[in-house]
Amino acid sequence: MKGLNAMLEPGMTVRNPAAPDWGLGQVQSRIGARITVNFEHAGKVVINGLEVELEPVFGEDS
């Protein structure tokens, strides 16, 4: 698994730099490389953590 994705836990706020129009998302679960995130504008999305590096958001926009 790539970098920071291994640190993601349910409840954390993230953004997908490859899809900024999705808005902020809240991590629902992480099982291995499968990360389920509920995004503001895209709804619930299952991310392959081996292919997409999510960016944690700490405070600034959440």
DOZANU-436377 format. One record per residue: chain; residue number from 1; x, y, z of N, C-alpha, C, O, CB in turn. Coordinates in steps of 0.001 Angstrom, whole numbers, plus 500000, padded with zeros to 6 digits. Each point is the difference from the previous one (the first is absolute). Glycine has a CB too. Layout:
N
c->A&k->NUM&n.u->X&n.v->Y&n.w->Z&ca.u->X&ca.v->Y&ca.w->Z&c.u->X&c.v->Y&c.w->Z&o.u->X&o.v->Y&o.w->Z&cb.u->X&cb.v->Y&cb.w->Z
...
# end
This chain:
62
c->A&k->1&n.u->500851&n.v->498819&n.w->500000&ca.u->499149&ca.v->501181&ca.w->500000&c.u->500890&c.v->501235&c.w->500000&o.u->501070&o.v->500017&o.w->500608&cb.u->497076&cb.v->498751&cb.w->500617
c->A&k->2&n.u->501394&n.v->502250&n.w->498091&ca.u->500783&ca.v->501234&ca.w->499882&c.u->499967&c.v->500817&c.w->501289&o.u->498992&o.v->500034&o.w->500706&cb.u->500519&cb.v->499994&cb.w->496845
c->A&k->3&n.u->501596&n.v->500620&n.w->502736&ca.u->500204&ca.v->500998&ca.w->501046&c.u->498938&c.v->500172&c.w->501056&o.u->499791&o.v->499128&o.w->500843&cb.u->501452&cb.v->501947&cb.w->497485
c->A&k->4&n.u->498083&n.v->500070&n.w->501615&ca.u->499063&ca.v->500378&ca.w->501057&c.u->498737&c.v->499157&c.w->500021&o.u->499316&o.v->499964&o.w->501023&cb.u->501572&cb.v->502317&cb.w->498807
c->A&k->5&n.u->498776&n.v->497039&n.w->499078&ca.u->498787&ca.v->499177&ca.w->500002&c.u->500041&c.v->498956&c.w->501111&o.u->498956&o.v->499639&o.w->500543&cb.u->500822&cb.v->500717&cb.w->496988
c->A&k->6&n.u->501409&n.v->499154&n.w->502816&ca.u->500132&ca.v->498986&ca.w->501041&c.u->499620&c.v->500550&c.w->501373&o.u->499717&o.v->499227&o.w->500916&cb.u->502089&cb.v->499687&cb.w->497741
c->A&k->7&n.u->498183&n.v->502408&n.w->501498&ca.u->499668&ca.v->500626&ca.w->501283&c.u->498523&c.v->500372&c.w->500114&o.u->499551&o.v->500384&o.w->501080&cb.u->502771&cb.v->500480&cb.w->499007
c->A&k->8&n.u->496923&n.v->499032&n.w->498838&ca.u->498607&ca.v->500443&ca.w->500018&c.u->499152&c.v->499115&c.w->500899&o.u->500138&o.v->498777&o.w->500016&cb.u->500136&cb.v->502118&cb.w->497671
c->A&k->9&n.u->498845&n.v->499758&n.w->503059&ca.u->499089&ca.v->499301&ca.w->500895&c.u->498596&c.v->500563&c.w->499810&o.u->499852&o.v->501145&o.w->499573&cb.u->502009&cb.v->498424&cb.w->502099
c->A&k->10&n.u->497102&n.v->499643&n.w->498638&ca.u->498629&ca.v->500505&ca.w->499899&c.u->499827&c.v->501304&c.w->500765&o.u->500495&o.v->500159&o.w->501116&cb.u->498692&cb.v->497497&cb.w->498639
c->A&k->11&n.u->500104&n.v->503264&n.w->499623&ca.u->499734&ca.v->501298&ca.w->500605&c.u->500934&c.v->501096&c.w->499519&o.u->499687&o.v->501183&o.w->500138&cb.u->499473&cb.v->497612&cb.w->501822
c->A&k->12&n.u->501988&n.v->500829&n.w->497474&ca.u->500941&ca.v->501008&ca.w->499511&c.u->499449&c.v->500686&c.w->498751&o.u->499280&o.v->499389&o.w->499210&cb.u->502642&cb.v->499284&cb.w->501736
c->A&k->13&n.u->498426&n.v->502604&n.w->498888&ca.u->499597&ca.v->500770&ca.w->498830&c.u->501134&c.v->499983&c.w->498987&o.u->501163&o.v->500208&o.w->500346&cb.u->497327&cb.v->501265&cb.w->501055
c->A&k->14&n.u->501150&n.v->498275&n.w->497328&ca.u->500993&ca.v->499912&ca.w->498931&c.u->499488&c.v->500704&c.w->498756&o.u->498823&o.v->500348&o.w->499899&cb.u->502027&cb.v->497479&cb.w->501030
c->A&k->15&n.u->500070&n.v->502377&n.w->498115&ca.u->499598&ca.v->500417&ca.w->498664&c.u->500754&c.v->499141&c.w->499012&o.u->501074&o.v->499480&o.w->500304&cb.u->498443&cb.v->502899&cb.w->500441
c->A&k->16&n.u->499912&n.v->497474&n.w->498063&ca.u->500642&ca.v->499253&ca.w->498925&c.u->500599&c.v->501013&c.w->499035&o.u->499261&o.v->500650&o.w->499259&cb.u->499125&cb.v->497378&cb.w->500978
c->A&k->17&n.u->502951&n.v->502125&n.w->499753&ca.u->500609&ca.v->501013&ca.w->499137&c.u->499751&c.v->499750&c.w->498511&o.u->500101&o.v->500922&o.w->499191&cb.u->501633&cb.v->499385&cb.w->502555
c->A&k->18&n.u->497941&n.v->498451&n.w->497893&ca.u->499707&ca.v->499684&ca.w->498596&c.u->498571&c.v->500398&c.w->499625&o.u->499658&o.v->500044&o.w->498818&cb.u->501983&cb.v->498059&cb.w->501294
c->A&k->19&n.u->497525&n.v->502186&n.w->500890&ca.u->498599&ca.v->500374&ca.w->499745&c.u->499574&c.v->501082&c.w->500989&o.u->499160&o.v->499747&o.w->500863&cb.u->500324&cb.v->497926&cb.w->498261
c->A&k->20&n.u->501091&n.v->503547&n.w->500763&ca.u->499688&ca.v->501050&ca.w->500971&c.u->498527&c.v->500397&c.w->500023&o.u->499521&o.v->500511&o.w->501013&cb.u->502782&cb.v->500302&cb.w->498674
c->A&k->21&n.u->496975&n.v->498964&n.w->499224&ca.u->498578&ca.v->500353&ca.w->499947&c.u->499143&c.v->499091&c.w->500885&o.u->498824&o.v->500293&o.w->500212&cb.u->501534&cb.v->500546&cb.w->497465
c->A&k->22&n.u->500201&n.v->498072&n.w->502842&ca.u->499266&ca.v->499133&ca.w->500913&c.u->499822&c.v->500664&c.w->501358&o.u->499134&o.v->499590&o.w->500772&cb.u->501763&cb.v->498408&cb.w->498028
c->A&k->23&n.u->499897&n.v->503010&n.w->501505&ca.u->499937&ca.v->500670&ca.w->501293&c.u->500675&c.v->499178&c.w->501080&o.u->500743&o.v->499060&o.w->499720&cb.u->497140&cb.v->502038&cb.w->499582
c->A&k->24&n.u->501844&n.v->499275&n.w->501936&ca.u->500581&ca.v->499278&ca.w->501131&c.u->499254&c.v->498697&c.w->500206&o.u->498816&o.v->499882&o.w->499686&cb.u->501893&cb.v->502277&cb.w->501393
c->A&k->25&n.u->500010&n.v->496864&n.w->499458&ca.u->499381&ca.v->498714&ca.w->500268&c.u->500353&c.v->499508&c.w->501384&o.u->501049&o.v->500341&o.w->500547&cb.u->499016&cb.v->499132&cb.w->497031
c->A&k->26&n.u->499052&n.v->499726&n.w->502982&ca.u->500259&ca.v->499388&ca.w->501298&c.u->500243&c.v->498512&c.w->499782&o.u->499199&o.v->499307&o.w->499372&cb.u->499371&cb.v->502421&cb.w->501840
c->A&k->27&n.u->502558&n.v->497796&n.w->499322&ca.u->500330&ca.v->498582&ca.w->499887&c.u->498970&c.v->499197&c.w->500787&o.u->499752&o.v->500264&o.w->501176&cb.u->502726&cb.v->500250&cb.w->498552
c->A&k->28&n.u->496926&n.v->498495&n.w->499598&ca.u->499028&ca.v->499121&ca.w->500649&c.u->500682&c.v->498726&c.w->500496&o.u->499715&o.v->499519&o.w->501096&cb.u->498454&cb.v->501406&cb.w->497438
c->A&k->29&n.u->502737&n.v->498533&n.w->500642&ca.u->500721&ca.v->498790&ca.w->500395&c.u->501242&c.v->499849&c.w->499139&o.u->500103&o.v->500574&o.w->498916&cb.u->497752&cb.v->498323&cb.w->501821
c->A&k->30&n.u->503093&n.v->500312&n.w->499777&ca.u->501184&ca.v->499639&ca.w->499226&c.u->500284&c.v->498539&c.w->500273&o.u->500343&o.v->499616&o.w->501118&cb.u->500609&cb.v->502746&cb.w->498970
c->A&k->31&n.u->498900&n.v->496826&n.w->498875&ca.u->500254&ca.v->498566&ca.w->500108&c.u->501068&c.v->499685&c.w->498967&o.u->499727&o.v->499961&o.w->498800&cb.u->497889&cb.v->499488&cb.w->502007
c->A&k->32&n.u->503597&n.v->500328&n.w->499667&ca.u->501112&ca.v->499813&ca.w->499080&c.u->500178&c.v->501260&c.w->499175&o.u->500137&o.v->501094&o.w->500548&cb.u->499456&cb.v->496420&cb.w->499364
c->A&k->33&n.u->500405&n.v->502334&n.w->498774&ca.u->500176&ca.v->501148&ca.w->499111&c.u->498672&c.v->500648&c.w->499608&o.u->499988&o.v->501020&o.w->499312&cb.u->502085&cb.v->497905&cb.w->499833
c->A&k->34&n.u->496811&n.v->500489&n.w->501290&ca.u->498679&ca.v->500543&ca.w->499648&c.u->499567&c.v->501016&c.w->501053&o.u->499796&o.v->499663&o.w->501166&cb.u->499579&cb.v->498181&cb.w->497658
c->A&k->35&n.u->500491&n.v->503404&n.w->500739&ca.u->499625&ca.v->501089&ca.w->500905&c.u->498648&c.v->500536&c.w->499552&o.u->499864&o.v->500488&o.w->498878&cb.u->502573&cb.v->500115&cb.w->501586
c->A&k->36&n.u->496568&n.v->499309&n.w->500401&ca.u->498672&ca.v->500521&ca.w->499683&c.u->499895&c.v->501397&c.w->500590&o.u->500215&o.v->500212&o.w->501193&cb.u->498754&cb.v->497456&cb.w->498767
c->A&k->37&n.u->500687&n.v->503295&n.w->499155&ca.u->499929&ca.v->501407&ca.w->500405&c.u->498667&c.v->500568&c.w->499547&o.u->499557&o.v->499736&o.w->498882&cb.u->502962&cb.v->500521&cb.w->500977
c->A&k->38&n.u->496836&n.v->500524&n.w->501007&ca.u->498763&ca.v->500686&ca.w->499656&c.u->500356&c.v->501455&c.w->499672&o.u->500291&o.v->500788&o.w->500900&cb.u->498298&cb.v->497667&cb.w->500601
c->A&k->39&n.u->501385&n.v->501898&n.w->497202&ca.u->500369&ca.v->501342&ca.w->499548&c.u->498778&c.v->500905&c.w->499907&o.u->498888&o.v->499540&o.w->499739&cb.u->503038&cb.v->499486&cb.w->498998
c->A&k->40&n.u->498302&n.v->502290&n.w->501484&ca.u->498931&ca.v->501003&ca.w->499956&c.u->499215&c.v->499960&c.w->498687&o.u->498770&o.v->500038&o.w->500009&cb.u->502601&cb.v->501391&cb.w->501504
c->A&k->41&n.u->499341&n.v->498494&n.w->497363&ca.u->499350&ca.v->500148&ca.w->498693&c.u->500006&c.v->498733&c.w->499165&o.u->499446&o.v->499992&o.w->498901&cb.u->501212&cb.v->502365&cb.w->501164
c->A&k->42&n.u->499957&n.v->496565&n.w->500426&ca.u->500060&ca.v->498756&ca.w->499226&c.u->499360&c.v->498834&c.w->500736&o.u->499860&o.v->498911&o.w->499443&cb.u->502219&cb.v->501917&cb.w->499489
c->A&k->43&n.u->497531&n.v->499397&n.w->502326&ca.u->499404&ca.v->498924&ca.w->500774&c.u->501038&c.v->498983&c.w->500448&o.u->501187&o.v->500309&o.w->500109&cb.u->496698&cb.v->500023&cb.w->498637
c->A&k->44&n.u->501651&n.v->498450&n.w->501513&ca.u->500877&ca.v->498963&ca.w->500524&c.u->500787&c.v->499372&c.w->498852&o.u->499424&o.v->499531&o.w->499018&cb.u->498976&cb.v->500021&cb.w->502896
c->A&k->45&n.u->502934&n.v->500447&n.w->498227&ca.u->500889&ca.v->499496&ca.w->498962&c.u->501001&c.v->499050&c.w->500651&o.u->500538&o.v->500291&o.w->501069&cb.u->499192&cb.v->501830&cb.w->497537
c->A&k->46&n.u->500516&n.v->496735&n.w->500738&ca.u->501038&ca.v->499084&ca.w->500457&c.u->501266&c.v->500307&c.w->499202&o.u->500009&o.v->499914&o.w->498772&cb.u->498287&cb.v->498272&cb.w->501855
c->A&k->47&n.u->502772&n.v->502174&n.w->500089&ca.u->501265&ca.v->500411&ca.w->499395&c.u->500992&c.v->498840&c.w->500110&o.u->500078&o.v->499338&o.w->501035&cb.u->499496&cb.v->503112&cb.w->499543
c->A&k->48&n.u->501177&n.v->497314&n.w->498355&ca.u->501103&ca.v->499047&ca.w->500060&c.u->501216&c.v->500763&c.w->500501&o.u->500580&o.v->500799&o.w->499265&cb.u->498478&cb.v->497765&cb.w->498832
c->A&k->49&n.u->501329&n.v->501195&n.w->503140&ca.u->501105&ca.v->500715&ca.w->500617&c.u->501349&c.v->499723&c.w->499367&o.u->500973&o.v->500700&o.w->500280&cb.u->497741&cb.v->499240&cb.w->501786
c->A&k->50&n.u->501355&n.v->499032&n.w->497071&ca.u->501243&ca.v->499724&ca.w->499287&c.u->500164&c.v->500930&c.w->498802&o.u->501108&o.v->500190&o.w->499499&cb.u->498765&cb.v->497420&cb.w->501242
c->A&k->51&n.u->499011&n.v->502972&n.w->498803&ca.u->500033&ca.v->500847&ca.w->498807&c.u->499786&c.v->501480&c.w->500295&o.u->500476&o.v->500854&o.w->499251&cb.u->498698&cb.v->497204&cb.w->499484
c->A&k->52&n.u->500120&n.v->502254&n.w->502341&ca.u->499646&ca.v->501391&ca.w->500312&c.u->500548&c.v->500373&c.w->501372&o.u->499769&o.v->499293&o.w->500981&cb.u->498140&cb.v->500541&cb.w->497603
c->A&k->53&n.u->502814&n.v->501270&n.w->501478&ca.u->500530&ca.v->500518&ca.w->501263&c.u->499059&c.v->501096&c.w->500507&o.u->499991&o.v->501107&o.w->499462&cb.u->502414&cb.v->498348&cb.w->499853
c->A&k->54&n.u->496811&n.v->500241&n.w->501707&ca.u->499092&ca.v->500990&ca.w->500581&c.u->500785&c.v->500941&c.w->500898&o.u->501004&o.v->499608&o.w->500595&cb.u->497071&cb.v->498764&cb.w->499302
c->A&k->55&n.u->501463&n.v->502878&n.w->500199&ca.u->500656&ca.v->501002&ca.w->500841&c.u->499163&c.v->500238&c.w->501252&o.u->498850&o.v->500427&o.w->499897&cb.u->502197&cb.v->500664&cb.w->498072
c->A&k->56&n.u->499510&n.v->498641&n.w->503212&ca.u->499273&ca.v->500333&ca.w->501227&c.u->499818&c.v->501514&c.w->500114&o.u->500867&o.v->500773&o.w->499592&cb.u->500060&cb.v->497166&cb.w->501535
c->A&k->57&n.u->497935&n.v->502469&n.w->499433&ca.u->499704&ca.v->501415&ca.w->500211&c.u->499872&c.v->500193&c.w->501501&o.u->499198&o.v->499334&o.w->500655&cb.u->499617&cb.v->500930&cb.w->497080
c->A&k->58&n.u->501982&n.v->500653&n.w->502804&ca.u->499993&ca.v->500250&ca.w->501437&c.u->499527&c.v->501414&c.w->500275&o.u->500788&o.v->500946&o.w->499981&cb.u->501081&cb.v->497412&cb.w->500348
c->A&k->59&n.u->496815&n.v->501781&n.w->499932&ca.u->499489&ca.v->501270&ca.w->500468&c.u->499695&c.v->501060&c.w->498988&o.u->498971&o.v->500662&o.w->500130&cb.u->502247&cb.v->498811&cb.w->501785
c->A&k->60&n.u->499620&n.v->500742&n.w->497064&ca.u->499865&ca.v->501211&ca.w->499195&c.u->498655&c.v->500164&c.w->499323&o.u->499466&o.v->501108&o.w->499963&cb.u->502931&cb.v->498750&cb.w->499687
c->A&k->61&n.u->497032&n.v->499052&n.w->499806&ca.u->498734&ca.v->500118&ca.w->499266&c.u->498875&c.v->499199&c.w->500634&o.u->498840&o.v->500163&o.w->499620&cb.u->502474&cb.v->500189&cb.w->498320
c->A&k->62&n.u->499000&n.v->498801&n.w->503002&ca.u->498985&ca.v->499063&ca.w->500484&c.u->499064&c.v->500604&c.w->501017&o.u->499097&o.v->499320&o.w->500489&cb.u->502494&cb.v->498878&cb.w->499088
# end
